[in-house]
């Protein structure tokens, strides 16, 4: 649990002060001094307890810490109707936000074969990359708004903006129009609703935090199964414009329902903005290393989602099978988001995130790089969907573990902003490598695997800062 949560001392009333007798001033002074000494001892003990919190990676002892109101482990419901309604609403939000992001391959394939056929794949993937960037990067601002005002206004306004962006996209035919409507407007709207889903869930769960987040994030995988198939069947029948409008109506319905169920357990705490508040978390070595790790993972994370369909098409995979490649990836990522979350609550969140990152890198380098057949493409997509899904669900839980939960919006926003720079540039870089190698996917695959491997190495460094090389739950 966050170290700074435990560093608030409990104020005890002074019971020894007597000013009604002769020499009362002197007695009062001595009593006050004795009381302050007792308070100092208790405060020091509380801070020492926080320093030995095993969730922070310090496992020498486990004394009972003194917690601010609402942040003691006992204060977290870790279940109950309200908490699970937040999880259900959060899953609906992730179905719409990251679920549509997981349809990137369908959008890219349609644009390449349709209205943007005169643009390169690198140019086109800037659209989906910008959407991914703003979905995660805007949380630098959305997180501050969440800490200050909760979900009351952010969630409904974000729902309207997101649906509006999709409606405008349905009318767009030019590159700049698609870039603005899908990349910018949809990205910002999705960021607002996603921020509320992730951060609200963190305030309701402590012991089962990673597992609950895994269920929420699994909503994006369900969206990644349903929505690509839906789009692939509807586009030939009713056209792209009406297909996108249907996506807009789905966003209005699902995020509208979530607006009534998703809320933070902690009261909002409005406070003035200071730039130093954004910089301060980076002074913590473990936080800074975790952020760098997330950047490298996100740099390569979305490449298969953007290019798997195109690669399959160019390598002669059965055209009737191609629309189901992304759904296969996303179907397997459902347990890939839930199981690592449950494991993380038992084995440690850093430990589990290192494991899923290493597995994602290894499966890319060992299977996707040499693979050229339909069987290897499908096998890679299935296994990668499982391993890569865990990182997205675990990242907010890891940040919550090393942060003050009252600042979770801002700190998660800082991590997601840096990560989004990787998401923004990763796919276009992959497209540029693909163009430079005249359609050979080897360089793109190596970039994917090596960047995720670099992220895993920085996660190992972040863990080492906390517990060195001890076998510990962290």
N, C-alpha and C positions, 0 to 999 in steps of 0.2 A: 504494500500500500504506500502511497506517496509519503515521502519522508517529511515534507513540510507540514502535512496534516498533523503529524504527531508532535510537532515542535511547539505547539501552543500550550502554555502552561495553564493549569487550573488555578483560579484565584480563590484563596480560602479566606473567610472572614476572620478578622482579628478579634479574638475573644478575651484577651488579657488586659485590655486598655482600661485603666481606672483613674479617673480624674476627680473623684469626689472626696478623697481623703488628703490629709496633709502630705506634702511631697508627691502629690498626684502627678505633676508634670514630669518629675523625674521617673516615676514608675511607668507613666505612659510611654516615655521615651524608651525605657528599657524593654517594656513589653512589645512595643512596636518593632524595636530592633530584633528581639528574639523571633517575633512572627515573620519578619522579613527574611531572617536566616533560615527558618523552616521552609518558607516559600522558595528560597533559592535552592535548598536541597531538593525539594520536590520538583522544581523546574529542571534542575540538572538531571535528576533521575528520569524525568519525562523525555528529555532530549536524548539521553543515553538509550532509552527504550526505543526511540525512533531510529537511532543509528543501528540498532540491532534487529530491526524489522527484517525477517527472512525474505519477504517479497522484494525488498530492495537489494537483496543479495548479501546481506550481512547476517550470518547465521550462527554467531557465537552464542547468543542467549536470546530469550524471548520474554522479557519482562512485560508487564501490562502497561501500555502507553496511555498518555492522557490525550484525548481526541477533542477537537472542536465539535460543537453541536452539529449533529446530522452526519458526521463523517466517521464515527466509530463503526467498526465492522458490524456490531450488533444493530446499528441503525438502518442498515441496508435490508430491505425486505427479502431479496434473493428469491422472489416468487410472489404469489398472490395475484388477484385479478388485475389490479392496476399495472403491476410490473409486466405481466404477460400481454396485456393489451398494448403496452408500449412496444413489446417485441413484435406482435402481430402487425401493428401499424408501421413499425420500422421495416419489416419485411416487404410490405406493400410499396413503401417508398423506394427500397432498393430494387424491387422488381421494375420500377419505372425509370430510376436514375441510371444505375450501373447496368440494368438489364438492357436498356437501349444502347449504352456504350458497348455492350457485348455483341450488338448487331453490327458493329463497325464493318465487318467483312461484307455484309449484305449491301450496306450503303456504298462502300467502295466499289464493289462489283457492279452495282447498278450505274454509278456515275461513270466508270470506265467504259462500260458498254453503251451508255446512253448520252445524257446531255453534256458530259464533260469528257467525251472521248478524245478531244484534241488536247487534253492536258495529260501530263505524266502522272504515274502512280504516286510519285513523291509529292507533287502539287496537290493531288486529291486527298492524300492522307493527312495533309495539314488541316483539313476540315475536321476529321474525327479526332486528330491529336489536339487541336485547339479546344474542342468540346471536352475531352478528357482533362486537359490542363485546367480549364476553368472550373470543371466539376470538383477537382481536388484543390487547385490553387486558390480559388475564391474563399476557401475556408479560413484563410488568414484573416479576412474581414468578417466572414460569417461566424467564425468562432468567437470573436470579440462581441459580436451582436448577441450570440447565444448566451454568453456569460452575463451580459448586461440585461437582456430582456427576455430570455427564455424563448419558447416556441410560439407564443401567442400571436405574434404578427409575422414572424419570419416564415413559418410553414404555409399559411394560406397565401401570402403574397408570392412566395416562391412557386407554389402550385400554379397560380395564374400566369406568372411569367413563363414558366416551363411550357405550359399548354399553348400559350400565345406563340412562342418560338416555333413549335411544331406546326401550328396553323399557317404561319408565315412561310415556313419551309415548303409546305404543300403548294404554295404559289410561286416558289422560286425556280428560276431556270438558268440564271447566269451564275458564274463562279462566285462573284462577290456576294450575291444574294444568299447563296447556300452557305457560304462561309460565315456571314453575319447571323443568319437565322439559326442554323444548326450549331455552328461553332461557338458563337458568342451568346445569343439569347438563351438557347437551350442549355448551354453550359452553366450559365449563371443561375438560371432557375433550378436546375438539377442540384447545384451546389447548396442552395438554400435548404431544400428539403432533405438532402442527404445529411447535412450537418446536424439537423434536428434529430434525425433517426439515430445516428451513431452516438452523439453526445448525451442524449436523453437516456439511452439504454445504460450507459456507464454509471449513471447516478442511481440506478435501481438495483444493481447487482454488484456484489463484492466477491464472494466465494466462487460463484459460477459466472463471473463476468465474461471470460473468453468464450465459454459455451453459449451464453445468451447472444453475444455479438456474432458468433458463428451462425446462429439461427437467423438473425437479422440479415446478415450479408448473404445467406443462402437464397434470400429473395432475389438477388441479382442473377443467380444461376438459373432459377426458375424462369425469370424473364428472358435469360439468354437461351433457354430451350424453346419457350413458347413464341417469343417475338420474331426470331429469324424465320421459323417455319411459317408463322402467320404472314410475314412480309413476302416470303418466297411464293406463297400461294395466292396472295391478294394482288400483288403487283401485276402479274399477267392478266388477271381477271378484271380488276376495277381500276388499275393504273396506280402509279406512284403517288399522285396527289391525294387521292382518297385513302390510300393505305396509311399515309402519314397523318391524315386527319383522324383516322381511327386510333392511332397511337396517342394523339392529343386528347381524345375523349377518355382513353384508358387512364392517362395521367390525371385528368380532372376527377375521375371516379375514385381511383385508388388513393391518390394523395389527399383528396377531399375527405375520404374516410379516415385516413391517418391524422388529419388535422384535429379530429375529435378524440383520438386515443393516445397520441404521442405527446408527452410532456415531461419536463424535468422534475425530479423529486426535490431538488434544491431550489430555494427561491432565487429569482434573478437579483443581481447585485450591480446596478448601474454605477459606473465609475468613469471618470474622464480618461481619454486616450492619451497614453504616453508612449512614444516610440521605443523607449528603453524597455518597456514591458515585452515587446516582441523580440528584443535582442537578448534579454536576460537569460532565458532558458538555454541559449547556446553556450553560456559560460560553464554549464555542467558538461563535463567530458562525455559521460555516458549518453546524455541526450543528443549532443552534437554528433557522436559516432552513429547513433541510431538513425538520425536524420540523413547522414551521408549514405548509410546502408540503404535506406528507403529510396534515395535518389537513384542509385545504381540498379536496384531491383526494378523500379518503375521505368527505367531507361529501356529495358528489354522486355518488360512484362507483356505489353500489348502487341508485340510484333506478330506472334502467331494468330491472334484474334483478327488482325488486319490483313494478313497475307496468306493464311492457310487456304482460303477459298480460291484465291487467284492462283497460287502454286498448284493446287489440285486441278484447276481448269487447264493450266498450261502443260501439265504432265499427263493429260489424257485420262484423268479419273472419270468414271461414268457420270455424265451430267445429272442423272437422276439422284446420285448419291451426294453431290456437292452441297445442296441446300441443307443437308443433315449433318455436315461436319461440325459447324459451330454448335448446334444443339447437342451433339455428342460431347463436345468439350465442356459445355455448360452443365449437362446432365451429371457428368462425373464430378464436376466441381461442387455440386451440392454436398455430398459427403465430405468433399475436400475442404469445405468451409466449416462444417459442423464438427467433424471428428477431431481435427487439429485443435479446435477451440476447447472441446471437452478434455483432450489430452493435455492441453496447456494448463488448465486449472489443476491438474494432478502432477504434471511433470515440470512445470515452470514455463512461463510465456516466452522468455528469451530462448530457452532451450528448444522449444517447439518451433519457433520462428526460424531459428538457425537451421533446423532439420529440414523444414519444407523448402527453404531457399536453396540449400545444397541439393536437394532432390530435384528441384526445378532445373537447376543448372546442369546437373548430371544427365537428366533425361533428354535435355536439349542437345547436349554435345554427343551423347552416346547413341541417340535414336534419330533425332530429326536431322542432324548434320549428315550422316551417311545414308539416311533413308530416302528411297526414290520410288517405292512401290505404293500402291493404294493401301495395302495392309499396314505398312510402317507409318504412313500419314495418319491413318485412323488410330493406330496404337499410340503414337505420340500425342495426338490431340486428346485422347482419353486420359492418359497418365499425366500430361501437363495440366489438364483441367483440374485434376485432383490436387496436385502439389502446389500449383500457383494460387489456387483459391484460398489456401490457408494463410498466405501472407496478408491478403487484404483484410481478412477478419481479425487477425492477430495484432496488426499494427496499432490500432487505437487502444487495445488492452495493454500493450507494452508501454505506450505513452502514459496511460493512466497509472500504471504501476510505479513509474518514476516521477510522478508529478503531483502537485496539489490539485485535488479534484475540483476545487473552486475556480481553477484557471484552466480547466480541461479544454474548453473551447478554443482558447488562444493557443495553447500548446499543441493540441492536435492540428490546429490550423497552420501553425508554423511548420510542422512536419509535412503536412499534406501540400503546402505551398512549394517547398523544396522538391518533394516527390513529383509534383505536377510538372516541374521543369523537365524532369526526365521523361514523363509521359508526353509532353509537348514535342520534344525534339527526337525522341527515340524512333518513332515510325517514319518521319521524314528522312532521318539519317539512314534507316534501313532501306527506304526507297531510293535514296541517292546511291547507296552501295549497290543495290540491285541494278540500277541504271548503268553505273560505272562498270559493272561486270557483265553487261549485255544480257541481262535476264538470268544469270546464274545465281541461285539462292544461297550458295555456300557462305559468302561473306555476311549476308544478313543473318543466317543461322548462327554463325560464330559470334557475331555481335550480340545476339540475343543471349546465348549461353554464357559468354564471358562477363557481360555486364551483371547478370544475376549472380554469378559466382563472386564477383567483386563485392556485391552487396552482402553476401553471406560472410565474407571475410571481415567486413566492417562490423557486422553483428557479433561475430566472435570477439572482436576487439572490445566492443561495448560490454559484453559479458565479462571479459577478462578484467576490465577496469573495476568491476564490482566485486567479483569473487576470485579473481585470478584464475587458476585452472582447477579449482575445487569442484568435486562432484556435488552440486547443490541444486535445489529447486529454485529457479530464478526466472 
